[in-house]
Amino acid sequence: MPKRTTFWTYENKIVTVFFLAVGFVFFDRLIVNFLMPFIQRDLHLDNSQIGLLAAGLSVTWAIASVVGGRISDRVTSKRVYLVVLMVAFSVASFLQGFAATFAHLFILRLLMGMLEGPVIPVTQSVLAMESSERRRGFNLGLTMNTANGLFGSILAPVVIVALATAFHWRTAFFLTVIPGLIMCFVIFKVMREPKAGPAPATATAVAPADRAPRPTGRLREVLKNRNIILSVVIFSGFMVYLMALQVFGPVFLTNVRGFTPGTMSLVMAAFGLGTAVWGFVVPLISDRIGRRPAAVFFGLLSIFAPLSLLSIDNPVLLALAVFVFAAGMGVGGLAMSVIPAESVPTAHAGLAVGLSAGVGELIGGFLNPMLTGAAADQYGLPVALVVSSAGALVATVFAVFLKETAPRVLAARREPALVTN
C-alpha cells in the first residue's frame, strides 16, 4: 500500500511561517508611510524630514542585508538568530510610538533598518536549502514578493490607517509588537536548523569536483560569480523601477493627471495586487521554463507600468494595465533571492542574497528617491516615471546575460548529453 502524503509537510510549514514573517517585516517597514499624515501634524515635520526618515532606514537596511547575510552563514543557530532579530525589531517598532521629535523617530528608523535588513537574507537562504528543487522559485517568490505586496501594499494601508483613525498613530505602533512576538514564538517552534545541501550545478560547473577549490564564502569569491554581479544590477534596476513608481506615482496621478485621492489609491492598490499575484506566478513559471527567459519576458512587461500612468486616462483601464505590468516585480524577486541562492553553494546563500538586497536597497531605496526627486523638481513629475521605466529596461537588458540556474531546466539539458554518452 503506497504511503499517504500530507500537505502539511515541513517544506509547506516553513514556507507558510516565512511568508507571514517576511510579510510582517514589510508591514512594519511601510506603515510609517501611511501614518505620516498623522505623524507630520503632531511632530511638525517638513517634506525634507519625511524623505530623510525613508532614506535613513534604507541605508541601514542595505548595510545590514549584506552584513547580516554574512553573519547568517556563520552563526551556529539560524533559528535563534532569526528569532532574536524578530524580537528586536518588534520592540523597536513599539518604541516608535513614544517618538516625540524628529530626531527620536529618525534614530528608531535607523535601528529598524539595522534589525529588519538581515531577516530577508536569512529567510531566503534557509528556504533555498529547505525547498525541493522543483519548487524553489515558487517558494522564494511567494515568501518574498507576494508577502511584500499583500502585507505591505494592501493590508498595511487599510489596517494601520483604521487603527490610527480609531485610536491614535502611537497606538498603531504599540500594537505592532503583538504579531511580532507571536511570529517569534511560531518560528522558534516550527523552524529547524537547515542542513546545507550540495552546491548547485551552476556553482560547481567550473571544474570537476575532485579538482575544484573548496569554497570559503569570502566576499571576493562570491563576487567572482557572474550571476551574482548580474543579480545585483538587475535587482537594483527593479528597485529604481519600484521606488520611483511608488513614491512619485501617487502625486503624479493627483497633481498632474487630476485624479481624486480615492481613484489614485485604487490604481496604486491594483499595482500592489499585481505585485502580490505575479510575485509567485513569475517564479513558478521560471521553475518550468528557466530563470533567464522568464526574467527577460516579464522584465519587458514591467517597462510599461510607469508609461501607463503617463498615457492612459481611463482609471479602470489604467488599473488593469498596472496590474498586468506589475509582473516585473516577480523578476525582481528572482534577482534578489532565487538566482543568487542557486548560483553559489547553499552554505553561502545568505551572503549572496544579502549582496543583491543590500546594493539594490542602497541604489533604489536611498539614492534613487533623492536624485529622482531633484530631477522632478527641475524637469517635472513625468521624468520620475521615465526614470522608473528606464530602471526596468536596464534590468531587462542585463537579464539577457544570466547563466541559467533553474534545476528542472538544467536537468533537462543534461539528459540528452547522458544519452549521447
GIPETA-V404948 format. One record per run of one state. SS is the DSSP state (alpha for helix, beta for strand, coil for the rest). FROM is the first residue (numbers start at 0). TO is the last residue. Records with the same first field share a line. If there is no record, write none. Layout:
SS = FROM-TO  FROM-TO
This chain:
coil = 0-8  43-45  74-76  98-100  130-131  166-167  190-199  204-217  223-224  256-259  289-289  311-313  325-326  343-344  379-380  399-405  420-420
alpha = 9-42  46-73  77-97  101-129  132-165  168-189  200-203  218-222  225-255  260-288  290-310  314-324  327-342  345-378  381-398  406-419
